[in-house]
Amino acid sequence: MLLALAIPTLIISFGCMVLFSESLNIKAKPANLIHVACIGDSITAGSGYPVHLQAMLGDSYEVGNFGATGSSVLLNSDTPYMKQSAFQEAKAFQPSFAVIMMGTNDAHEATYESIESFQADYKKIISAYQELESNPQIWLVTPPPIFENELDLSAMTLMQGVVSQIKQIADELDLPMIDVNTALINYPEYFGDGVHPNSEGAMLIACEINQAITLNGMTDATPYMQHIF
C-alpha cells in the first residue's frame, strides 16, 4: 500500500525534474513578459524555488523573488512584511500573478501572541496587490510544514493558527490556494533545520505553483501534463 501511494508522487516529482532540466536551455525573452511575483519570507528569499519556477514556466515569464528574511504577516511583530522594501518592490514589479507564501514566522512563540490579527493583516497585504494597475491574479500558498527545530517555531501553531486561517481567507475572498504544506508533509528529510526546505523541497514548491499557474492561468498546460503522464 505504501509503495502504491508513493508511485504517483514519484511520477510527479520526476515530471517536474524533467521539465526543469529541459527548461534550462535559455532563449531570448520576448518583450511582453508575464510577471510572477513570489512574495514571502526567508523560504522564498533563500530556498531557490523562484529560480526553479522560472525554469518551469519558461521564457514567456519573468519570475521575481520578493522574499524578505524573517518577515511575518502580523503587523505587531519585529519584522512585518508590509514594512520591508520587498513589499514595495513587488508592487513596482506590476505582476500578473502575485504568489503569496507567508505565515511561517507568525508561528514563532513570541509573534504568535498577536495571532488574532492574522486574518486582518493578511488581507491588507492581499488588498495592496489587488489595487495594482496590473490587476494581478492572487494565489495564496500555505507555508511548508514545520518539523523539529531550534528556531522556536511550532508545527502545531502553524497548522492551527496559520494554515487554517489562510484557508479561511481563501474561502472568504474566493481566491485560489496552493497547498504546499500537504505536498511536503511527508518529506522531513527535505528540511535540514526543520523549517527551511532544501533544493528538493524548493523543487516541489515550484512544481506545485507551476502546475497551478499553468492549469489555471494564461498558458497551455498540455506540455506540462505530458511530462507527468
C-alpha positions in Angstrom: 0.0 0.0 0.0 2.8 2.4 0.9 4.5 1.7 -2.4 1.3 2.3 -4.3 0.8 5.7 -2.6 4.4 6.7 -3.3 4.4 6.0 -7.0 2.1 9.0 -8.1 4.3 11.3 -6.0 7.5 9.9 -7.6 5.9 10.3 -11.1 5.0 14.0 -10.4 8.4 14.7 -8.9 10.1 13.1 -11.9 7.9 15.1 -14.3 9.0 18.3 -12.6 12.6 17.3 -12.8 12.4 16.6 -16.5 10.5 19.9 -17.1 13.1 21.8 -15.1 16.0 20.2 -16.9 14.6 20.9 -20.4 13.8 24.5 -19.5 17.4 25.3 -18.7 18.0 26.0 -22.4 17.6 29.7 -22.1 16.2 31.6 -25.1 15.8 35.3 -25.8 12.9 36.6 -23.8 10.0 38.3 -25.5 9.3 42.0 -24.8 5.9 41.4 -23.1 6.7 39.1 -20.3 4.2 37.8 -17.8 5.4 38.9 -14.4 5.1 36.5 -11.5 5.9 37.9 -8.1 7.0 35.4 -5.4 6.1 37.1 -2.1 7.2 35.7 1.2 9.8 35.3 3.9 13.2 33.5 4.0 11.7 30.4 2.5 11.0 32.4 -0.7 14.2 34.5 -0.4 16.6 31.7 0.1 15.2 28.3 -0.9 15.7 28.8 -4.6 12.1 27.9 -5.5 11.6 31.1 -7.7 14.6 30.0 -9.8 13.1 26.6 -10.3 9.7 28.2 -11.1 11.3 30.5 -13.7 12.8 27.5 -15.5 9.5 25.6 -15.4 7.3 28.4 -16.6 9.7 29.3 -19.5 10.8 32.4 -21.3 7.4 34.0 -21.6 7.5 34.7 -17.9 9.7 36.7 -15.6 9.7 35.5 -12.0 10.6 38.0 -9.3 11.9 36.9 -5.9 10.4 39.3 -3.3 11.1 37.3 -0.2 12.1 39.1 3.0 14.0 37.1 5.5 12.4 37.0 9.0 9.3 38.7 7.9 5.8 37.9 9.1 2.2 38.7 8.2 1.4 40.2 11.6 2.0 43.9 11.8 2.5 43.7 15.5 5.8 41.9 15.1 9.5 42.8 14.9 9.6 42.4 11.1 6.2 42.8 9.3 6.4 42.1 5.6 4.5 45.3 4.8 7.3 47.4 6.3 10.0 45.6 4.2 11.4 47.0 1.0 10.4 43.8 -0.8 6.8 44.7 -0.3 7.2 47.9 -2.3 9.5 46.2 -4.8 6.9 43.6 -5.5 4.3 46.2 -6.2 6.6 48.1 -8.5 7.1 44.9 -10.4 3.4 45.1 -11.5 2.9 41.4 -11.5 0.3 39.5 -13.5 0.4 36.8 -10.7 1.1 37.5 -7.1 2.1 34.3 -5.3 1.9 34.9 -1.5 3.6 32.2 0.7 3.8 33.6 4.2 3.0 32.6 7.8 6.0 30.6 9.0 7.3 33.4 11.2 3.9 34.0 12.6 4.1 30.6 14.2 7.0 31.9 16.3 6.3 31.7 20.0 6.6 35.4 20.6 4.9 36.6 17.4 2.0 34.1 17.8 0.7 36.2 20.8 -0.9 38.5 18.2 -2.4 35.8 16.0 -5.9 37.1 16.4 -4.9 39.9 14.0 -3.6 37.5 11.4 -6.5 37.5 9.0 -6.9 41.3 9.1 -3.2 41.8 8.5 -3.0 39.2 5.7 -6.0 40.8 4.0 -4.1 44.1 4.0 -1.2 42.5 2.1 -3.7 41.0 -0.4 -5.5 44.3 -0.9 -2.3 46.2 -1.6 -1.6 43.9 -4.6 -5.2 43.8 -5.7 -5.1 47.6 -6.1 -2.2 47.5 -8.6 -2.7 48.7 -12.1 -1.6 45.3 -13.4 -4.6 43.7 -11.6 -2.7 40.5 -10.7 -4.3 37.2 -10.0 -3.6 36.5 -6.4 -2.5 33.0 -5.3 -2.4 32.1 -1.6 0.1 29.5 -0.7 0.1 27.6 2.5 3.6 27.7 4.1 5.6 24.4 4.2 5.3 22.2 7.3 7.5 22.8 10.3 9.4 19.8 11.7 11.6 19.6 14.8 13.7 22.7 15.0 15.6 25.0 17.3 14.1 28.2 16.0 11.1 28.4 18.4 8.7 27.7 15.5 5.8 25.4 16.3 4.2 22.9 13.9 1.0 22.9 16.0 0.6 26.7 15.9 1.4 26.8 12.2 -1.3 24.3 11.4 -4.0 25.5 13.9 -3.3 29.2 13.8 -1.8 30.0 10.4 -2.6 27.4 7.8 -6.3 27.1 8.9 -6.7 30.9 8.7 -5.1 31.1 5.3 -7.7 28.6 4.1 -10.5 30.6 5.6 -9.2 33.8 3.9 -9.0 32.0 0.6 -12.6 30.8 1.0 -13.9 34.2 2.2 -12.2 36.2 -0.6 -12.7 33.5 -3.2 -9.0 33.3 -4.0 -7.2 30.2 -5.3 -5.0 28.4 -2.9 -1.9 26.2 -3.4 -1.3 23.7 -0.6 2.4 23.1 -0.5 2.1 22.2 3.2 0.3 18.9 2.3 2.7 18.4 -0.6 5.7 18.4 1.7 4.3 17.0 4.9 5.8 13.5 4.3 9.3 14.8 3.5 11.0 15.9 6.7 14.4 14.9 5.1 13.9 18.0 2.8 14.3 20.3 5.8 17.8 20.5 7.2 16.9 22.7 10.1 13.3 21.6 10.3 12.0 24.8 8.7 13.8 25.8 5.5 13.4 23.4 2.5 16.5 22.2 0.7 16.8 22.1 -3.1 14.4 19.1 -3.4 11.8 20.8 -1.2 12.2 24.0 -3.3 11.6 22.0 -6.4 8.4 20.5 -5.1 7.2 24.0 -4.1 8.0 25.3 -7.6 6.2 22.3 -9.1 3.0 22.9 -7.1 3.0 26.6 -8.1 3.9 26.0 -11.7 1.1 23.5 -12.0 -1.5 25.9 -10.5 -0.4 28.8 -12.8 -0.2 26.6 -15.9 -3.5 24.8 -15.4 -5.5 27.9 -14.4 -3.5 30.8 -15.9 -2.7 32.1 -19.3 -0.6 29.2 -20.7 -1.4 25.9 -22.3 -0.9 23.1 -19.8 -0.5 20.3 -22.3 3.3 20.2 -22.3 3.4 20.0 -18.5 0.8 17.3 -18.3 2.6 15.2 -20.9 5.7 15.2 -18.7 3.7 14.0 -15.7 1.7 11.3 -17.5 
